[in-house]
Structures are given as structure tokens and as C-alpha cells.
Amino acid sequence: MDRRNFTKFALSGLAFSFLTDSIGRAAVPVMPAPVPATPVVQPVAAKPYASLLERAKAALDRHGDAFTLRDRVAIADFNAPSKDLRFHIVDLIGGQSSSYLVAHGRGSDPAHSGWLHSFSNEPNSLASSSGAFKTGEQYIGQHGRAMRLIGLDPQNNNAEPRAIVVHGADYVGEDHIATWGKCGRSEGCFAVAPHMLPQLLGLLGSGRLLYADKIGVAG
């Protein structure tokens, strides 16, 4: 190609096609890779369970001598319906959380509306109890693998004689919700999806706080 034609092609931006790859790469400026945007972390204050988390922290201080581990807490947010992920394990150090489905007791929701209406600490009430619990040992019982709970407040101090524990149940899970629009009900236990139980118990461990409540509900 003569100089006149090369100049013509160069002005139209096509001359690069006649250059070698190495020359072409050298001629084209290399743009720096875009810097990934910093992930936006939702502040705890914006979480729907923020008020309950503050109550849980207060309970952790109030019952400080009872807890050997204060890095994570569990919150059962019974303000939400049973179809929602309302059982949260919160890392108090890093701020991360993981959320799960959890059932409430049939005595707390006699009409099976999917919403907890009341709490009870009475034996044979089949109801959920509110307040601060200490996670205990794991064992194998009638529901398979489970974790004992110790009630630390007047409104839940019958947790052990009532056998209120964390266990897995087939009536808690996405399939059940897809069919019925809600989870089934327990007899007061914190029943969770069986396939999530190992992860949940692994995060909870023994000696941590589980705090359950519904703001505005007495009992």
C-alpha cells in the first residue's frame, strides 16, 4: 500500500488492521480495569429485628454470668409470620447474620393463622415462651438431633421441664410453605427445617444466648 492510501486508511481508523498484532496492541492504549464497587452492607439499625437485637444485648448483659460465649446471639423474631425467615443468628463482632425458618407453638396460634398471638410459660400450654434462653447440650431424642434450652427469665423458666428445645421438623420448610402458605406448629419448641438444623446448631453451639419475643405482646 502506498503512503497516500495508508494515510487515507489511517484517517478512517482502518490502518490498524494492516499492522501486526504486537504493533496494534502497543498502539491501542490499555485502559485500567474498573475497580469493583464496595459492597453496601445494610446497617443493623435497618434490619427488621434491630429492636429485638437491642433487647437481646441487654439480656446478655443482664445474665452475663450465665454465658461463656458472647460472640453470637440467636433471635426469634415472632413479630414476623411463620412463612418468613425470622430466626436470626447474629455475629456481634463482624455484624453478619444468617436467617432461618422457625415454627411457633400451637398454643400461641390456636387458629393456625401463621402468626404468633401470645406466649405462655405454663406446662401443657403447647405455646412458645418469650425471653432469654441459654443454649445447652445437643442430644438425640424423639425428633432426632436437638439442642436443650435453659430459660433464664420468669416468663420462660419452665423451658426445661416443658422440654422446650431446638429441633428439626418436616412441617418447617419451603415445600410446606409453598403448599400451605405457612409453617406448621410445634408444641412450644423452636422447630426448624431439618436440612438447616446442622448448620444452625453448629453456629449456635452450647453456652450462647437465644432471645425470643414479639414487641407489643404480653404473656
ZALUMKE-790469 format. One record per residue (C-alpha): residue in one letter; x negated, y negated, z. Coordinates in steps of 0.2 Angstrom, whole numbers, plus 5000, padded with zeros to 4 digits. Each point is the difference from the previous one (the first is absolute). Layout:
BEGIN
AXYZ ...
//
This chain:
BEGIN
M500050005000 D499349834995 R499849865013 R501549904993 N501250155002 F499350045017 T500349835006 K501850014993 F500350165010 A499149935015 L501249855001 S501550124999 G499350105014 L499750164989 A498150004999 F499950105016 S500650154991 F498450004989 L498950005015 T499350155009 D500950055016 S498549945011 I500049834992 G501949995001 R500050045019 A498649875003 A501049874990 V501650035009 P500049925018 V500350135014 M501449945011 P499950045018 A501250135006 P501549925010 V499950015018 P501450115008 A501349905009 T499950025019 P501450115006 V501449915009 V500250085017 Q501749965007 P499849935018 V500750105014 A501249855004 A500850044983 K500450185004 P501850045004 Y499450095016 A498949855006 S501149965015 L500050185006 L498150014997 E499849855013 R501150105012 A498950154997 K498449905004 A500849935016 A500550185005 L498250064997 D499449865012 R501450045012 H499550195001 G498249974996 D499450135013 A501050144991 F499149984983 T498350064996 L500249954982 R500549824995 D499550004981 R501650054993 V501849995005 A501650084993 I501649904998 A501850074997 D500949864993 F501850055003 N500649834993 A499950094983 P501150134994 S499450184999 K499850004981 D498649875002 L498250035005 R500149945018 F498750095009 H498449914999 I498250045006 V499149845002 D498149985001 L499849865012 I498249984995 G500049994981 G501949954998 Q500450144988 S501650115003 S500850154993 S501950035000 Y501150155001 L501850065001 V500750045017 A501750065007 H500949945015 G501150105012 R501850054996 G500549925016 S499449834994 D501050014984 P501650115004 A500849954983 H498450044990 S500049834992 G498150014998 W499749865013 L499550025018 H501449915011 S499450045017 F498750085011 S500150125015 N498950075012 E501350135007 P499750184999 N501250094987 S500349834992 L499250054983 A499549824998 S498449914997 S499149905014 S499249844999 G498449945008 A498150055001 F499550184998 K498350085002 T499650134987 G499550165008 E499450174995 Q500450094984 Y500850175001 I501050134989 G501850015005 Q501850044993 H499749864987 G498250064996 R498649885003 A500549855011 M499349875012 R500649975018 L500549835006 I499949925017 G501349865004 L499249865009 D501549895003 P501650015010 Q501050024984 N499050154994 N499250085015 N501150164997 A499150034983 E499150155007 P501450095008 R501149964985 A498650074989 I499949854989 V498550034988 V499449964983 H500350144988 G500450044981 A501850034994 D500750044983 Y501449875002 V498749874999 G499349974983 E500249924983 D501150144993 H501249995015 I500249814997 A500250024982 T501550125003 W500849925016 G499349825000 K499250025017 C499050125011 G500950135011 R500049985019 S498950075014 E500550045018 G499049855005 C498350054993 F499049904988 A500250124985 V499049974985 A499850074982 P499150175002 H498749974987 M499549835008 L499950075018 P498150064999 Q499549834994 L501149915013 L499450105014 G498249994995 L500149815000 L501050005017 G498950125010 S500250025018 G499949855012 R500849864989 L501549895001 L501650044991 Y501249855002 A501950024995 D501349865001 K501449914990 I500049815004 G501749955006 V500650175006 A500150055018 G500150175008 
//
